[in-house]
């Protein structure tokens, strides 16, 4: 039986149609990525399944006031070329000065990803020509990076069911510090390319993951977990829409027991949703190519989000010689721990690994476990709270302010608040309903002052953001529950009396109509039936 972990992504193969468009067709043989591991054959029986292999290289922009080797400010969407120092422009005679904050961020990230921190790491020059790389080389850490041999655990759903989750682990090969390049802006109308060097020299952490994943959903789950870790640490804001987190996906397919196939690299994916689509499409493209008797070319490709497919950029058949060489203007980067820290050293001039380790915040996995333990909520609910920006803090603030049990509060947070936020593309921090307003509303409900249906009405009014409190809305709409027994009896009696009066008026009108028509009077029992029955 074919399992459908990763959402059953291999049901259909995609092919590029005329003009580069993407169309769907059924392959002769395809595979499904099983969330429990392995490849699952789908299609003709008796044929060997394909095993997809996915590895990732992730570039995260370090949160720092200045660049990696210069004092230029780091700011998103600044006017072009307004944040460029002489070093960033690679003017002769300028020298790099290493940013301590960037080093600490890399160490912190390495520790959070269970890496071994190298106390001695080296910088190298990677030579290649881009118009937005003024020096003609990038300063990176190819030979001895700052962190190696780590791991990242992430969870994903089976068959898209939050109640059925499985935890997987991807190995981290290394984390290295390096410079970002500038940005080329293509003006198609004028057939020219403009260069903005504001980003040139910004500090990056490149996180290299081993090829331990098998589909787009796994890749997306791993990147999302890494994004949460970086944001929790504060080492990177990791906002993909602003280019602060960019993913290169290496994809290949092979039969079980055979060597890995030729891989392709899909470059600069800037959305988790696009990452899923790009990886899944590329796997199916390679399977289709091989089944049709073709070969997979070792090349760099890009994901076209409008067409929903990958397109060639450049081939890698002739391997590019980056001419790596030691960076002559930077000495080895030396880090210390409590044991190796020299006596009488100026602590402002060294990076202490143990000092950073002691100050690591709770990581997302720890936060989820604490939410389940403290509030008794379901594990799948804890994933949603942690994964949605600002939602966990919002939930905990509401719990502190309300008398309602956390298990009831979580229903309002996930069913009502989150659905409204998703509908309007807002985060919890942007919600028109603050945590204290929602807490006040839940207190009214918990104390029996209003009904559940009335609480829903009040919620909708609060969402309008008109500045009213829940109590003001309840009084304005007269939504209070009546607690006085005598008042309730009076209301009920008034309704009964009014109903009886209406019945009498109906009988009078019917009798008058019959008499006017010449039919005469009807028996009282029949007259009651003709009036529709008083207590139907």
N, C-alpha and C positions, 0 to 999 in steps of 0.2 A: 504494500500500500504506500502510495507516495505521500510523504509528510509535506506540510506546507509552512514550515518555519520560514522566516523571511518573506512571508506574505504570498507564497506561491508565485514567485516572480518569474518562473521559467515556463509558464504555460504557453506563451507565444514568443516567437522570435521576431526581431525587428530587422528590417532591411531598408537600405536607402533607396528611394525611388528616383525617378527622373528628376533632374534639377537639384539633387541633394536633399529632397524631402524624405521623410521617414514613413514607412508604411508597415503594417503588421501582416505576417503570414505564419502559417503553422510549419514548424521545422519537422524534419523526419525524426529527430531525436533531440531531446533537451534534458536539462537537469533542474532539479529544485534544490535550493540550499536548505538543508535541514537544520533547524535551530538547535537540535541535539547533537549536531556534528555529522559530517560526511556528505556524500553526494547521493541524490535520489534519482534514479532513472525515470523518465517520463517519455512515452512514445513507443517505438517498436520494441517488442520483447526480444531478449536474447542479445541485444547490443550493449556494449560496455558503456557505462555512464561517463559523463564528463565531470571532472573535478575542477571547479573554479578556484583560483588563488588570487587573493587581493592583499597588497601591502600599501601602506600610506606613508607619505612624507608631508608633515604638517608644519607650516611656517606661522609662528605666533609672534605678533608685534609686542615687544616688552613695554609695559606701562612705565614710562620714565619721562621726566621733564625735559631731558636732553637726549641727544643721539648717542650711539654706541662709542664713537671715538672723537666727537666734537661737542662743543657747548651749544650748538644750535637747538632751538626750541622744537619740540614735537607737538604738532597741532593738526588736527584733521580739518580739511577743507579751507586751509589758509590760502591767501592769494598766491598764485603760481610764483615759484622762485623767490619767495619772501623769507624763507627759513633756510638759507644756504650759507654755510661758512666757507672760508677759503679751502679748508680741508675737504668739505663735501664736494666742492667744485674741482678738487684735485689740482690746485695750483702748486707749482714747484716750491719746495722748501717747507711745506706743511707736514706736520707729524701727528700721528694718532695718539690720543690720551684716553685710556680705557675708563669707561663709566662704571663706577663701583655698584651703582644701583642695578645695572643690567646683570652683573655677575651674581649678585645676591638673588635676583629673580630667577636666574637659571639654576642656582643651587637649590633654592626653595622648590622649584618645579621638579628637579631631579629627585629630591627626597620624597616628595609627594607621590612620585611614580615609581618608588621602590628601587631607584637607581643607585649604583655605586658612584660616588663623587670622586673624580680624580683630583688628588691634591696638587698634581702638576699637569696642566694642559697647555697645548701649544696653538699658536695662530699660524694660518697659512694663507698664501695668495692663490686664488683660483682665477686663472686668466681666461677671459672670453670677451668678445666685443659686442656691446649693445650701445645704442645711441644714448641711453639713459644711465650708462655706467661710465662716468667721466674718466676714472683712473684706468680703465681697461682691465681691471681685476677686482675681485671681491675678497675682502678679508673674512675668513671663515676658520673652522677647526676640523680639517679633514683627517689628520693623522691621530691626534690625541684630543678628543673632545672633552668637555667639562663633566659629562655624566654618561654612564654606559650601563647596559644590562639591567633594565628595569622591567616593569610589567604594569598593565592597566586592566582592571576588571570592569566589565560593563554588563548590563542586563538588557535583554530584548524579549519581546512577547512571542509566544507561540500562537500561530494563527490569528495574530492581531488581537489577542485576548489579554487584557491587563492582569487578569487573575491567574494566567499561566505564563510565568516568566522563568527564564533560564539565565544563569550567569556564565559568562565566558571571559577568557583572559587573552590579551594580545601582548606579546613580548615587545619591549622597547629596546631597540638596538643601541641608540645613542641620542643624546641631546647636545647640540652644538650652538655656540654663539656665532653670529655672523651679521654682516651689514645687509640692509635692504637696498634695492636699486631705486633709481628715480622712476618716473612714470611718463610713458609716451602717450600723447594725446593725438589721435588721428582725426584730422579734419578732411573728411571725404569731399565736402563741397569745394574746397580749395586745393584738393589733392596734395596735402602737406601734413607733416607730422611735427607736433610741437613737444618740447621736453620740459617737464616740471621736475626740478631736483629737490623739492621740499622733502620727499620721502627718502632721498639718497642718504645712506648712512644711519637710518633709524635702526635701532637694535632689534634683532630677531632671534628667537629660539627655533631651531629646526628640530622637530621631534620625529625620529625615524622609527617606524613600526615595522616589525617583521611580517612576512606574508602569512599571517595566521587566520585571515578572514576569508569568507567564501561567497559573499554577496553584498549588494548595496546596503541592505538593512543592517548587517553587522558593521559595515564600515561607518554608516551614519550613527549607529548607537555608540561606537567607540569614540568618534569625534565629538559627539554631544557630551559624553562623560568627560572627555579631556577639556572641553570648553567650560564645563561647570567647575572643574578643578582649578583651571587657570583663573577664572573669575573669583572663586572662593579665596585663592591665595592672594589675588591682587597682582599677580605677576604679568597678567595681560587682561585687557578688557575683552578681547576675543570676539569683537563684534564683526561678524563676517560681512555684513553689508558695507562696512567701512574699510574692508581689506585688512583687518587686524588678525584674521585667521584665514589662511588659504591652504587648500589641500591639493596635493598631487597624488593620484591613485595609479598604482602599478597593477595591471591586470593580465592574467594568463589563464589558459585552460590546458588540462592534460587528462589522459586516462589513468585510472588507479594503477599504481605500480610502475608507472613510467616517469621519466624526468619531467621537471616543470617545462611547460611550453614557452615559446617566445612571448615576451611580455611587451605590452604597450603602456605608455604613460599618458594619462589624461591630466593636463596641467591646469593649475589655477582655478580650481572649483571653489566658488565663494558662497555656497549655500548648502546646507545639510540635505535639503530636499533634492537639489540638483546632483549632489554626490550620489544619493541612492539611484537616481535615474541614470546617471553617467556610467556607474559601475555595472548596473544590470544590463544596460544596452550594450556595453563593450563586451561583456561576457557572451551575450547572445550573438553579437556580430562575429566574434572569433569562432564560436561553435559553428555557425552557419558557413563561414569561410572554409573551415577545415572539412566539414561534411560535404561541401561541394567540390572538394579536391584541390582547394587553394592552399595558400600558406599565409601565416600571420607575419606581418612585417614589424620589425623592431623600430617603432616610430613614436613620435610625440603627437598627441592628438588633443583637441579641445572639445568641450561639450557645448553644443549649440542649444541653448535652452528653448529657443523658439521652435526649432525643428524637433527637439527631443532626441538628438542623436550626437555621436561624436564625429568630428571631421578631422582630417589630417592637417598637421602643422608643418612638421619636418621629420625626415627619417633619421634613424640612428645607426644605419648599417655601417657607415664609416664612423667609428667611435671618435668623438671629439676629444682632442688632447687639451685638457685644461691647464697643463704645465704647472701642476702644484709645486709650490716652493715655500720654504719657511718665510714668514713675515719678518723681514730684517729690522723693522722699526719697533717691534714689540717683544719684550722678554717673555719667558715662560710665565704663565699665570699660576701663582703659588697660593694654595688655600691651606688652612690650618684647622685642626680640631683641638679639643681641650688638652689632649696629651702632647701634641706637637707644637702648641703655641709657645713661642719664646717668652722668656721672662722679661719684664720691663718693656714690653712692646706697646706701641701706640695702637690701641684697639680701633681707632678710626682709620688706620691705614692697612688693616688686614681684614680678611673675611673668615669668620669662625663658623665652620660647618655645624658644630654642636649647638652654638648659640642660635643659629637659624632653625635647627631641628626642634629645639625646645619651644619655639614660638610659632610652630605650624598651627593653623586653625583646624577645626574639625572639617574633614573632607566630606563631600556629598554622601558617600556610603555610610559614614559615621552619623551624619545628620539624619539619614533615613532610619537607621536603627534606633536612634534616640526618639524620633517621632513615634515609632511603633511602641517603644517601651513606655514612654511618658504618657501618651494619650490613648493608647489602646486602639489605634486606627489600623486599617489593613495595610500590608506592605505595598500593595499597588497604589494606594492613596498617598503613601509617603513618597513614592517616585514622582507622582504628579506634583506634589507640593514643592519638592526640591528642584524638579526640572523646569518649572515655570518661574520666570524671573520675578522675584519679590513675593511669590505666593506663600512661601513658608513663613516669612516674617509677618505677613498679613494675617495668616491663620493663627499664629501664636499670640499676636496682639489681640485678636478677637477673643480667644480663649481666656486670656487674662482679664478681660473686661466684662465677660458675660457669665451668667449663672448656668447657662446651658452646658450639657456634657459635650466633651470634644467630639464624640462619635456623631452627635447630631449637628454640631457646628460644621464638620467636614462635609456633610451633605449640602449645606447651604453654600459653602465655599466652592465645591466642585460642580454641583448641579446648577446653581443659580449665578453666582458671581463669575466663575470661570467661563461659562457659556456666553454670558454677556460680553466679557472681555474678548473672547475669541471672535465673536460676531463683529466687534468694532475694532479689532486688531490693536488692542491695548494690553499693557502689562498691568500687574497688580498695583504698581506705583502710580499708574496713570488713571486708576479707577475713580469715577466721579463719586463713588460711595466709599468713604473712608472706613477704616477698621472700627473706629469708635461709633460711627453711625450704625454700622451693621450690628455691633455688639448691643447698642441700645434697642434696636429692632428685635433682636433675639431675646433680650431680657423681657420685653413686652410680651412676646410669645410664650416664653417659659413661665412667666408669672400668671398666665391665663388672662391677660388684659385684652388680647386679640386672638382671633382664630388663625389657623394656618392659611386659609384662603385670604384673609385680611392682610396677613403678613406679606403674602405675595404681592398684593396691591400696593402696600407701602413700599416694598422693594422697588417696584416699577416707578413709583413717584420719586424715590430717592435717586434712581438712576438718571433722572432728568437734570439733576444737579442744580436745583433751584434754591438751595440753601436752607431748606426746611428740615427740622428734626423729625424723627419717626413719631414722637408724641404729638407734634403739631399736625402732622398729616392725619394721624388717627382721629384727632378731634375735629379737624376740618371735614373729613369724609364720614364722620360718625361711625367709626368701625369698632368702637369699644364693645366688648362682651358685657352683657348686663348680668350682674351678680345678685341683685336684690330679688328674692323670691316673690314678694308682693308685687313688685313692678312687672315681673314676668307674667304673673297671673292676670294682672290688669290688661296687659298687652294682648294676651291670648283671648281674654274675655271680650275685648273690644273687637278683635278680628271675627270671633264667632257671632257677636251681635250684628256686626256689619253684614256678615254673610246671610244671616237670617233676614235682615231688612231687605237685602237685595233679592232674596227668594220671594218675599211677600210682594215686592214691586213687580217682579216677573209674573206672578200669578194674576195680579190685578190687570196687567197689560194684556195677557193672553185671554182672560175672561172678557175683557172689553172688546177685544178683536173678534172673538167668537160671536158675541152678542150682536156686534155691528154687522157681521156677515149673515145673520139670520139663523145660525146653527143652534143658538141657544146655549144654555149652560151645560158643562160637562161635570161628571162626578169628580169629587175633590181628589180621589186617588189618581184618576186619569189626568187630571189637571196638573198634579205634582209631577207625573211622568213627562207631560208635555213641556214642563219647564226645565227639563234636563236633569231632574233629580238633585236634591239639595246636597247630599253627602257623597256624590260619586267620587 
